Amino acid sequence: MKQRTESIFQELKKNSAFDFNQAVQDLMSGRKLTGEDGVLTPLIKELVETALSAEVESHIAQDALSGKTNRRNGYNSKTVNIMNQ
């Protein structure tokens, strides 16, 4: 399970659309930190997706260790609306 979680985070790191250097430049130019067009929005999206994927993998692994039959049944896309406060 730990190995699978590490591989998920390595995959995130490798395929990340988040560019730290670009984020710093955007912040320096006055772009918002969060919100629909925020500097951190792509990073937050990837982090949440990776955490949810790891949670599902962990759940399935725990079921397999306890002898229960369980499997991943596919993916569904979701849209999360974040309200600015």
C-alpha positions as CSV (number, residue, x, y, z in Angstrom):
1,M,0.0,0.0,0.0
2,K,2.8,2.4,0.9
3,Q,4.6,1.6,-2.3
4,R,1.4,2.3,-4.3
5,T,0.9,5.6,-2.6
6,E,4.5,6.6,-3.3
7,S,4.1,5.7,-7.0
8,I,0.9,7.8,-7.2
9,F,2.8,10.8,-5.8
10,Q,5.7,10.1,-8.2
11,E,3.3,10.1,-11.1
12,L,1.8,13.4,-9.9
13,K,5.2,14.9,-9.7
14,K,6.1,13.7,-13.2
15,N,2.9,14.7,-14.9
16,S,2.2,17.9,-12.9
17,A,0.9,20.8,-14.9
18,F,2.0,23.1,-12.1
19,D,5.1,25.2,-12.8
20,F,6.5,26.7,-9.6
21,N,8.6,29.3,-11.4
22,Q,5.6,30.5,-13.4
23,A,3.5,30.6,-10.3
24,V,6.1,32.9,-8.6
25,Q,6.1,35.2,-11.7
26,D,2.3,35.2,-11.7
27,L,2.2,36.2,-8.0
28,M,4.7,38.9,-8.5
29,S,2.6,40.3,-11.4
30,G,-0.5,40.5,-9.1
31,R,-2.4,37.4,-10.1
32,K,-4.7,36.0,-7.4
33,L,-3.5,33.1,-5.3
34,T,-6.8,31.1,-5.4
35,G,-10.1,31.2,-7.3
36,E,-11.1,30.2,-10.8
37,D,-7.9,31.6,-12.4
38,G,-5.8,31.5,-9.3
39,V,-2.1,30.6,-9.3
40,L,-2.6,27.6,-7.0
41,T,-5.8,26.3,-8.7
42,P,-4.0,23.7,-10.9
43,L,-1.9,22.5,-8.0
44,I,-5.0,22.2,-5.7
45,K,-6.9,20.2,-8.4
46,E,-4.0,17.8,-8.9
47,L,-3.5,17.3,-5.1
48,V,-7.2,16.6,-4.5
49,E,-7.4,14.1,-7.4
50,T,-4.2,12.3,-6.3
51,A,-5.4,12.1,-2.7
52,L,-8.8,10.7,-3.7
53,S,-7.1,8.2,-6.0
54,A,-4.8,7.1,-3.2
55,E,-7.7,6.8,-0.8
56,V,-9.6,4.5,-3.3
57,E,-6.4,2.4,-3.8
58,S,-5.9,2.1,-0.1
59,H,-9.5,1.0,0.5
60,I,-9.2,-1.6,-2.3
61,A,-5.9,-2.9,-0.9
62,Q,-7.4,-3.2,2.6
63,D,-10.3,-5.2,1.3
64,A,-7.9,-7.5,-0.6
65,L,-5.9,-8.1,2.5
66,S,-9.0,-9.0,4.5
67,G,-10.2,-11.4,1.8
68,K,-13.0,-9.3,0.5
69,T,-13.5,-8.9,-3.2
70,N,-13.5,-5.3,-4.4
71,R,-12.2,-3.6,-7.5
72,R,-12.1,-0.2,-9.1
73,N,-15.1,0.2,-11.4
74,G,-13.9,3.0,-13.6
75,Y,-13.7,6.8,-13.3
76,N,-16.3,9.5,-13.3
77,S,-15.6,13.2,-13.9
78,K,-16.8,15.6,-11.3
79,T,-16.8,19.4,-11.1
80,V,-16.1,21.1,-7.8
81,N,-17.3,24.6,-7.4
82,I,-15.2,26.6,-5.0
83,M,-16.9,29.7,-3.6
84,N,-14.6,32.7,-3.0
85,Q,-15.0,34.2,0.3
